[in-house]
């Protein structure tokens, strides 16, 4: 018996594939089975992700949305009518009519804990051309930060967002600085034009999990 091997092209590397098995009727071929051994052959259909999704998720990185501990998420200086879920939660962040707004001034301070230890690979911050964020500082595993002390600590990484970033191009972080992340603090220091209000349309975090430790459950154990 000869075997034919089909190799997935390199152009599809990093893509997510959907594999479906065609329906197979065993009763129709039962009359032909007269001896053992016998073999069943299954045919697979493969379809790649859309170009937009495939280009955003590379090298095994995934959207970390499912690993966010929502009970501990905080956002300082957010508008009461345009709050963080508009930019961070699935379904909300895909709606261009919804956005996160700053309140008293242009700055925003976000605290995002995770249910598992993660590795952060890149971050996407989308916003309008004028009121969109400009200087973004990231802090790994920094607890209880506020506007009064955020400048007392050197950021794990920082980025000055370009027009392409505001349109949806992810920013690669210093990967070695984000290998064992239990929480991420995002400090949006200013916006593109110095206006009083900063607007954020979408925030997405890309990376991978380090282990299956339930950080929420671990915290409860430590409390006892």
C-alpha positions as CSV (number, residue, x, y, z in Angstrom):
1,X,0.0,0.0,0.0
2,X,1.3,3.4,-0.9
3,X,0.9,6.5,1.2
4,X,0.7,10.0,0.0
5,X,1.8,12.8,2.4
6,X,0.6,16.4,1.9
7,X,2.6,19.2,3.5
8,X,1.0,22.4,4.6
9,X,2.6,25.3,2.7
10,X,4.9,27.7,4.6
11,X,2.6,30.5,3.7
12,X,0.0,29.0,6.0
13,X,2.3,28.8,9.0
14,X,0.8,30.4,12.1
15,X,-2.8,30.0,10.7
16,X,-5.6,28.4,12.6
17,X,-7.2,25.5,10.7
18,X,-10.7,24.2,10.9
19,X,-10.8,20.4,10.2
20,X,-14.1,18.7,9.4
21,X,-14.7,15.0,8.8
22,X,-17.1,14.1,6.0
23,X,-20.0,11.9,7.0
24,X,-19.2,8.2,6.6
25,X,-21.7,5.4,6.5
26,X,-20.5,2.1,8.0
27,X,-23.6,0.2,7.1
28,X,-23.1,0.7,3.4
29,X,-19.8,-1.0,3.4
30,X,-20.4,-3.7,5.9
31,X,-21.3,-6.2,3.2
32,X,-17.9,-5.7,1.7
33,X,-16.0,-6.5,4.9
34,X,-15.0,-10.2,4.7
35,X,-11.7,-10.4,6.5
36,X,-9.4,-8.6,8.9
37,X,-7.5,-6.3,9.1
38,X,-9.4,-3.6,7.2
39,X,-8.9,0.2,7.1
40,X,-11.1,3.2,7.0
41,X,-10.0,6.3,5.2
42,X,-11.2,9.7,6.3
43,X,-10.9,12.9,4.2
44,X,-10.3,16.3,5.8
45,X,-11.1,19.7,4.5
46,X,-8.9,22.5,5.7
47,X,-9.7,26.2,5.7
48,X,-7.4,29.0,6.9
49,X,-8.4,32.0,9.0
50,X,-9.2,35.3,7.4
51,X,-6.2,37.4,6.4
52,X,-6.9,40.0,9.1
53,X,-7.1,37.5,11.9
54,X,-4.1,35.4,10.7
55,X,-1.9,38.5,10.4
56,X,-2.8,39.6,13.9
57,X,-2.2,36.3,15.7
58,X,1.3,35.0,14.8
59,X,3.8,32.5,16.2
60,X,1.2,30.7,18.3
61,X,0.0,33.9,20.1
62,X,-3.7,34.1,21.0
63,X,-6.2,36.7,22.2
64,X,-5.8,36.7,26.0
65,X,-9.4,37.9,26.6
66,X,-10.5,34.6,28.1
67,X,-7.7,34.7,30.7
68,X,-8.7,38.1,32.1
69,X,-9.9,38.1,35.7
70,X,-12.8,40.5,35.2
71,X,-13.6,40.8,38.9
72,X,-10.3,42.6,39.5
73,X,-10.2,44.9,36.4
74,X,-10.0,48.6,37.2
75,X,-9.7,51.8,35.2
76,X,-8.9,55.1,36.8
77,X,-10.2,58.4,35.4
78,X,-12.7,56.7,33.1
79,X,-16.0,58.4,32.0
80,X,-19.0,57.0,33.8
81,X,-20.9,56.8,30.5
82,X,-18.0,55.5,28.3
83,X,-16.1,53.0,30.5
84,X,-13.5,50.3,30.0
85,X,-15.8,47.4,28.9
86,X,-16.5,49.4,25.7
87,X,-12.9,48.9,24.6
88,X,-11.9,45.6,26.2
89,X,-14.9,43.2,26.3
90,X,-15.7,41.1,23.3
91,X,-18.8,42.3,21.4
92,X,-18.3,45.8,22.7
93,X,-14.8,46.4,21.4
94,X,-15.9,45.4,17.8
95,X,-18.5,48.2,17.8
96,X,-16.9,51.3,16.4
97,X,-19.6,53.4,18.0
98,X,-18.5,52.4,21.5
99,X,-15.3,53.7,23.2
100,X,-13.6,54.3,26.5
101,X,-13.2,58.0,27.4
102,X,-11.1,59.7,30.0
103,X,-12.9,62.0,32.4
104,X,-11.1,64.8,34.3
105,X,-8.1,65.0,31.9
106,X,-6.4,63.0,29.1
107,X,-4.8,60.3,31.3
108,X,-6.1,56.7,31.9
109,X,-4.7,54.0,34.2
110,X,-5.9,50.5,33.5
111,X,-5.2,47.5,35.8
112,X,-5.8,44.0,34.2
113,X,-5.2,40.9,36.3
114,X,-5.2,37.4,34.8
115,X,-6.6,34.0,35.9
116,X,-3.4,32.3,34.7
117,X,0.2,33.4,34.4
118,X,0.7,34.6,30.8
119,X,3.4,35.7,28.4
120,X,2.6,39.0,26.7
121,X,3.6,39.2,23.0
122,X,1.9,42.3,21.7
123,X,-0.9,44.8,22.4
124,X,-3.4,46.5,20.1
125,X,-4.7,49.9,21.1
126,X,-7.1,51.4,18.6
127,X,-8.5,55.0,18.7
128,X,-9.5,58.0,16.7
129,X,-6.9,60.1,14.8
130,X,-6.9,63.1,17.1
131,X,-8.1,61.9,20.6
132,X,-6.5,58.5,20.3
133,X,-3.8,57.5,22.8
134,X,-0.2,58.5,22.1
135,X,2.2,57.5,24.9
136,X,1.4,54.2,26.4
137,X,3.4,52.7,29.3
138,X,3.1,49.0,30.4
139,X,3.9,47.7,33.8
140,X,4.1,44.0,34.6
141,X,3.0,42.7,38.0
142,X,2.7,46.2,39.6
143,X,0.0,46.2,42.2
144,X,-1.9,49.2,43.7
145,X,-0.6,51.8,41.2
146,X,-2.3,55.2,41.0
147,X,-1.7,58.6,39.3
148,X,0.3,59.7,42.4
149,X,2.9,57.0,42.0
150,X,2.8,55.7,38.5
151,X,5.8,57.9,37.5
152,X,7.8,56.5,40.5
153,X,8.4,53.2,38.7
154,X,10.2,52.6,35.4
155,X,7.8,50.9,32.9
156,X,8.4,47.4,31.7
157,X,8.0,48.8,28.2
158,X,6.5,51.9,26.5
159,X,5.3,52.9,23.1
160,X,4.4,56.0,21.2
161,X,1.5,55.0,19.0
162,X,1.5,55.9,15.3
163,X,-1.5,56.4,13.0
164,X,-1.1,52.8,11.9
165,X,-1.3,51.6,15.5
166,X,-4.5,53.6,16.0
167,X,-6.0,51.9,13.0
168,X,-5.3,48.4,14.4
169,X,-1.6,47.5,14.0
170,X,-0.4,45.7,17.1
171,X,2.7,46.9,19.0
172,X,5.3,44.3,19.8
173,X,6.4,44.5,23.4
174,X,9.8,43.6,24.9
175,X,9.0,39.9,25.1
176,X,11.6,39.1,27.7
177,X,10.0,41.6,30.1
178,X,6.6,39.9,30.0
179,X,7.4,36.2,30.5
180,X,5.5,35.7,33.8
181,X,2.7,38.2,33.9
182,X,0.1,37.9,36.6
183,X,-1.3,41.4,36.0
184,X,-0.8,44.2,33.5
185,X,-1.1,47.9,34.2
186,X,-1.5,50.2,31.2
187,X,-0.8,53.9,31.7
188,X,-2.1,56.1,28.8
189,X,-0.2,59.3,29.5
190,X,-1.5,61.5,26.7
191,X,-3.2,61.6,23.3
192,X,-2.2,62.6,19.8
193,X,-3.2,66.3,19.9
194,X,-3.2,67.1,23.6
195,X,-6.9,67.4,23.9
196,X,-8.6,67.1,27.3
197,X,-10.3,63.8,26.5
198,X,-8.6,60.6,25.3
199,X,-10.7,58.1,23.4
200,X,-9.9,54.3,23.1
201,X,-12.0,52.2,20.7
202,X,-10.4,48.8,21.2
203,X,-7.7,47.1,23.4
204,X,-6.5,43.6,22.6
205,X,-3.7,41.6,24.3
206,X,-1.9,38.9,22.4
207,X,0.3,36.2,24.0
208,X,0.2,32.7,25.5
209,X,-0.3,31.1,28.9
210,X,2.6,29.9,30.9
211,X,0.8,27.3,33.1
212,X,-2.7,26.3,34.1
213,X,-2.4,27.8,37.6
214,X,-5.7,29.4,38.7
215,X,-4.5,32.7,40.1
216,X,-7.9,33.6,41.6
217,X,-8.0,30.2,43.4
218,X,-4.4,30.6,44.5
219,X,-5.1,34.0,46.0
220,X,-8.0,32.5,48.0
221,X,-5.7,29.8,49.4
222,X,-3.0,32.3,50.4
223,X,-5.6,34.5,52.2
224,X,-6.3,31.6,54.5
